[in-house]
Amino acid sequence: MPIAFFDMDKTLLKVSSGTEYVKWFALRGNVSLRELWDTLRISIAYKRGVMDFPDAMARMGHRIKNGSVEATQRLSQQFFESKLRPAIAPIAVARLRKHQEDGDVVYMLTASTQFVAEPVARYLDIPYRCTVLETDGDCITGAISGEPCFGTGKIHWARSVCDEQHASLTDAFFYSDSISDLPLLEHVGHPVAVNPDRKLKRQAKLRNWPVAQFY
């Protein structure tokens, strides 16, 4: 049976969860201005290509090193209810449900960590793969566990899911907004650019890929 993979940020969601998370914490007074600036600086360096994803995630993870898993999960659920649930794109959900009605297996693939991804996936009642921050008991170590779910890492996780489901990437769908997901878009049989960024929009036009507007 075919598998339909959906990216999370700006695909299933109308927003970037990372950006919204930083703003939400800042407004709540959970981070100092210095911490807010440091986080934004890392994010900007990553977006400009100055810092690769594993390095950016490692630095972000270091900022919550020794944090409580339980407390982070609790805050992440509050964040989901406040900012992410209202940002879920109804058209994206309709497309997701149509795949399920057609008998396809649906998975969410996201570069975000388990703390942000899990509430979204649970609300949509779908399985997911994400970038996993390592934990030791109730403590977040600050390290990344396993392959980051980003760039070519998404190929790794998509293949893993296909192996589990006895499916093939050549039959799979992948919906994404970002040029960073080009590696997996090139590997699936049915790539779909969703509200694509400028670079992905150009690639979709060159390759005659379908473009969808979810919001």
Residue pairs with C-beta under 8 A, 6 or more apart in sequence:
1 103
1 104
1 105
1 165
1 167
2 99
2 104
2 105
2 167
2 171
2 172
2 173
2 190
3 104
3 105
3 106
3 107
3 158
3 161
3 162
3 165
3 167
3 171
3 172
3 173
4 96
4 99
4 104
4 105
4 106
4 107
4 172
4 173
4 174
4 175
5 106
5 107
5 108
5 109
5 158
5 161
5 172
5 173
5 174
5 175
5 184
5 188
6 12
6 92
6 96
6 106
6 107
6 108
6 109
6 174
6 175
7 108
7 109
7 110
7 174
7 175
7 176
7 177
7 178
7 181
7 194
8 17
8 108
8 109
8 110
8 112
8 117
8 120
8 128
9 15
9 16
9 17
9 18
9 110
9 111
9 112
9 177
9 178
10 16
10 177
10 178
10 194
10 195
11 89
11 92
11 175
11 176
11 177
11 194
11 195
11 214
12 88
12 89
12 92
12 93
12 96
12 108
12 120
12 124
12 214
13 84
13 87
13 88
13 89
13 120
14 87
14 88
14 89
14 214
14 215
15 83
15 84
15 87
17 84
17 112
17 116
17 120
18 43
18 112
18 116
19 43
20 79
20 83
20 84
20 87
21 79
21 83
21 116
22 31
22 36
22 39
22 40
22 43
24 79
24 82
24 83
25 31
25 36
26 36
30 75
31 39
35 63
38 63
39 60
39 63
42 51
42 56
42 59
42 60
43 56
45 51
45 56
46 52
46 53
46 56
51 59
53 111
53 148
53 150
53 151
53 180
54 144
54 148
54 150
57 113
57 131
57 144
57 148
57 150
58 142
58 143
58 144
61 133
61 140
61 141
61 142
61 143
61 144
62 142
63 142
64 72
64 133
64 140
64 142
65 140
65 141
65 142
66 139
66 140
66 141
66 142
67 139
67 140
68 138
68 139
68 140
69 135
69 137
69 138
69 139
69 140
70 138
72 115
72 140
73 115
73 118
76 115
76 116
76 118
76 119
77 119
79 116
80 116
80 119
80 120
80 123
84 116
84 119
84 120
85 123
88 120
88 123
88 124
89 214
89 215
91 212
91 213
91 214
91 215
92 175
92 194
92 214
92 215
93 124
95 175
95 212
95 214
96 106
96 124
96 126
99 106
99 173
100 106
104 173
105 165
105 167
106 126
106 127
107 126
107 127
107 128
107 129
107 161
108 117
108 120
108 121
108 124
108 126
108 127
108 128
108 129
108 130
109 128
109 129
109 130
109 149
109 154
109 157
109 158
109 174
109 184
110 116
110 117
110 128
110 129
110 130
110 131
110 149
111 130
111 131
111 148
111 149
111 150
111 154
111 180
112 130
112 131
113 130
113 131
113 132
113 133
114 130
114 131
114 132
114 133
115 133
116 130
117 128
117 130
118 128
118 130
120 128
121 127
121 128
129 149
129 157
129 160
129 161
130 149
131 144
131 148
131 149
131 150
131 153
132 144
132 145
132 146
133 140
133 141
133 142
133 143
133 144
133 145
134 140
134 141
134 142
134 143
134 144
134 145
135 141
135 145
147 153
147 156
147 157
149 157
150 180
151 180
151 181
151 183
152 183
154 181
154 183
154 184
155 183
155 184
155 187
158 169
158 172
158 174
158 184
158 187
158 188
159 169
161 167
162 168
162 169
162 172
168 189
169 187
169 188
169 189
170 188
170 189
171 189
171 190
172 188
172 189
172 190
173 188
173 189
173 190
173 191
173 192
174 181
174 184
174 185
174 188
174 190
174 191
174 192
175 192
175 194
175 212
176 184
176 185
176 192
176 193
176 194
176 200
177 193
177 194
177 195
177 196
177 197
177 200
178 196
178 197
178 200
179 196
179 197
179 199
179 200
179 203
181 200
182 200
182 203
185 191
185 193
185 200
185 203
185 209
191 204
191 207
191 209
191 210
192 209
192 210
192 211
192 212
193 200
193 201
193 203
193 204
193 209
193 210
193 211
193 212
194 211
194 212
194 213
194 214
195 212
195 213
195 214
195 215
196 204
196 211
201 211
203 209
204 210
204 211
